[in-house]
Amino acid sequence: MAAQNHDLTDQQWTALQDAWGGCAYCAAPGPGLQKDCMQPISRGGRYTIDNVVPACRSCNASKCNSELTTWMRRKKYNERLFLERHVLIVRDLTGVRPPPESL
């Protein structure tokens, strides 16, 4: 596997946990939340602010290296709500805003 750039800082991880307020998938409260890569490392993912979410041990183990949307559909989680919230949280934490024509 080629070397990957993993640039999630401790401050970003803390901010992600605060923003989600629990497991990003099932809303289970912390402590003990784990870093889960939405796109798994084994599938080319990296530990970055836009790819990592806090996950409880159960969700993280269940998802393993599955493709995110396939896993969410199998678990009957609200995929759209998750993805919309993820975009808003990452935009808020990074300050990145969409171009006006996409609003």
N, C-alpha and C positions, 0 to 999 in steps of 0.2 A: 504494500500500500504506500502510495506517495505521501510525503510529509504534508501535513495539513496545518493551516494557520488557525490556531485556537486562541481567540482574543477576548473571551468573556472575562471581565474583571470582577473582583469580589464585590465592588460597589454596584456593578450592573446586576449581579446575581441577587444581591440584597434588594435592589429596586424591583426586580422581576417578582421576587417572592412577595414583597409588599403590594405590588400592583395586582397580582392575581389573588392574594388573600387566602391561598390554600392551593390544593391540587388544581392545575389548569384543566384537567379532564373531568374529574368527579367532584371537585370542590371540597374534598376532605381537608380538614384543617391541619396545619403543621403542629408542632415542629417535626423535624425529620424528613422534610421534603427533599427529593433528590433532583438533580439536574437531568432532564430528559431531552435528548435531541429529537426534535420533530422529524427531521430527516436523519436517520441513524448514521453514525460514523461509518458503519459497514456499507452504507449506500452513498457515501460521499459527503455526509453532513459534517458540520464543525461545531465546536462550542463557541457560538457567537450570540449576541443579544437577540438576533432575529430567528435563531434556530433552537434556542433553549427555553424550556418552560419548567416550572416547578411541578413535580409529580409525586404522588404518594407512592410508597413502596409497591403496593398492589398494582396500580396502573403502570408504573415503570416496568415491573416484571412481566406483566401481561402483554404490554406493547412490544417489549424486547426490540427486535429490529424490523418489526412490521412497518409497512407503509402506513402513514398516519390516517388517511381518510378511510382506507380499508378496515383498519383496526377500529376506528371510531364507529363506523357503520355496523361492524360485528357486535360491538359493545352497546349499540343503540344510544350513543351519545349524540348530542346536538352539534353536528359538525359545523354547520353554518354559524351558529352562535359562537362557538369556540374560535373559528377563523376570523370572524369580525372583531371579536374582542382582542385576539392576538394582534391584529393589525393596529387597532387603536392604542394598545399598550406600547407596542414597539414604536409607533409614531410619537407618542407622548414622551417616552424615555429617550429617544434619539433626537427629537426635534425635527424629524423629517416630515414634510407635509407634501401631499400630492399636488401636482400642477392644477391650477384653477379649472382647466377644461375637463378634468376628470371628476370633478365634484358633482 
